[in-house]
Amino acid sequence: MSTREVRLELLLGRKVRDVDGLVAGRIEEIRADRSAEECYVRDFLLGPAALIRRMLGEVTGLPFARTMRLGAAAPICVPWELMDLSDPDRPRVTVSRNALTRSDRD
């Protein structure tokens, strides 16, 4: 598989479908690691919980946010190797949405 560049900001908010064509969620956050001068995508976070996390950041871990149930659910986590971006306008995961896990934090 060749290395390919994709404009990540254009992926935010895109619906992701699974191998069965079912919606797994929308890309709301992309986590990456920096190595020297390059960044490598680690995983994609999907769903409303990922959006809340992106908008509110670490606030969701504070006591008042827990009282309001902000960030109560963990976002769906898709490892980069399971994301098919061959058509960036229609991202897909290579497994069933039921096989995807949820991620609490980094």
Sequence and secondary structure as in RCSB ss.txt:
>XXXX:A:sequence
MSTREVRLELLLGRKVRDVDGLVAGRIEEIRADRSAEECYVRDFLLGPAALIRRMLGEVTGLPFARTMRLGAAAP
ICVPWELMDLSDPDRPRVTVSRNALTRSDRD
>XXXX:A:secstr
       GGGTTT EEE TTS EEEEEEEEEEEEETTEEEEEEEEESHHHHHHHHHGGGGGSHHHHHTTTT S  
EEEEGGGEE SSTTS EESS GGG EE    
